[in-house]
Each structure stands twice: as C-alpha cells, then as structure tokens.
Amino acid sequence: MHSITQEELLQYMYAETSIEKTAAIKAALQTDWNLREQYEVLVSAQQNLEKVTLAPRKKAIDFILNYANKQVKEFTEQ
C-alpha cells in the first residue's frame, strides 16, 4: 500500500474519494498513528475555518450610509 498524502486526506474529509480509496484511508487511519494525527489536525483546522465570520468594519458601513444620506438629500433638494 502506498502512503496516503495530505491531499488525499483532504479529499477524504470532503467525501471526494472513490469507494476503494475511502476504504483504504479508513483502514490506514485505524492503524497509522501519524496519519491519524495529520487527519485530526486537518479536521480541527476545518472546524476553525467554519467559525470565521467576515463583516465590514463599522467605519466602512458608516461611510457608506453617510454617502447614501448625502445623495438622498441632494436628490430631494433638486
């Protein structure tokens, strides 16, 4: 059996491996401590990425709202 790469572990995590490759990785994860550790690091990183939320800064939102209000005032004054 050839060694399982990190790319293959990622594919396994996202259920993108063939049935044969999935079976091979599952078997290897049960017997290879180093591979299991690599897999757990990848799973942990994936879980942390899912927690990341992106939002604009308050200053950017305030700038946009002020600009929009200014445009509305100019439009209604015409």
C-alpha positions as CSV (number, residue, x, y, z in Angstrom):
1,M,0.0,0.0,0.0
2,H,1.4,3.4,-0.9
3,S,1.5,6.2,1.7
4,I,-1.6,8.5,1.9
5,T,-0.9,12.1,1.0
6,Q,-2.3,15.2,2.7
7,E,-4.3,15.9,-0.4
8,E,-5.9,12.5,-0.3
9,L,-6.8,13.1,3.4
10,L,-8.5,16.4,2.4
11,Q,-10.4,14.7,-0.4
12,Y,-11.5,12.0,2.2
13,M,-12.6,14.8,4.6
14,Y,-14.9,16.2,1.9
15,A,-16.1,12.8,0.7
16,E,-14.4,13.2,-2.7
17,T,-12.5,9.9,-2.7
18,S,-13.5,6.8,-4.5
19,I,-15.0,3.9,-2.6
20,E,-11.7,2.0,-2.8
21,K,-9.7,5.0,-1.7
22,T,-12.1,5.7,1.2
23,A,-11.8,2.1,2.4
24,A,-8.0,2.3,2.2
25,I,-7.9,5.6,4.1
26,K,-10.3,4.3,6.8
27,A,-8.1,1.2,7.3
28,A,-4.9,3.3,7.4
29,L,-6.4,5.7,9.9
30,Q,-7.1,2.8,12.3
31,T,-3.5,1.5,12.2
32,D,-1.2,4.5,11.4
33,W,-0.9,6.9,14.4
34,N,0.9,9.6,12.4
35,L,-1.7,9.6,9.7
36,R,-4.5,9.8,12.2
37,E,-2.7,12.8,13.9
38,Q,-2.4,14.5,10.5
39,Y,-6.1,13.8,9.8
40,E,-7.2,15.2,13.2
41,V,-5.2,18.4,12.6
42,L,-6.9,18.9,9.2
43,V,-10.4,18.3,10.8
44,S,-9.6,20.8,13.6
45,A,-8.5,23.4,11.0
46,Q,-11.7,22.8,9.0
47,Q,-13.8,23.3,12.1
48,N,-12.0,26.5,13.0
49,L,-12.4,27.9,9.4
50,E,-16.2,27.3,9.6
51,K,-16.3,29.6,12.7
52,V,-14.8,32.5,10.9
53,T,-17.3,35.2,10.1
54,L,-16.5,38.2,7.9
55,A,-18.1,41.6,8.3
56,P,-17.1,45.0,7.2
57,R,-15.8,47.5,9.7
58,K,-18.2,49.8,11.4
59,K,-16.3,52.8,9.9
60,A,-16.9,51.5,6.4
61,I,-20.6,51.0,7.0
62,D,-20.9,54.5,8.5
63,F,-19.1,56.0,5.5
64,I,-21.4,54.2,3.0
65,L,-24.5,55.3,5.0
66,N,-23.4,58.9,5.2
67,Y,-22.7,59.0,1.5
68,A,-26.1,57.5,0.7
69,N,-27.8,60.0,3.0
70,K,-26.0,62.9,1.3
71,Q,-27.0,61.6,-2.1
72,V,-30.7,61.3,-1.0
73,K,-30.6,64.9,0.4
74,E,-29.1,66.3,-2.8
75,F,-31.7,64.4,-4.9
76,T,-34.7,65.5,-2.9
77,E,-33.5,69.2,-2.9
78,Q,-33.5,69.3,-6.7
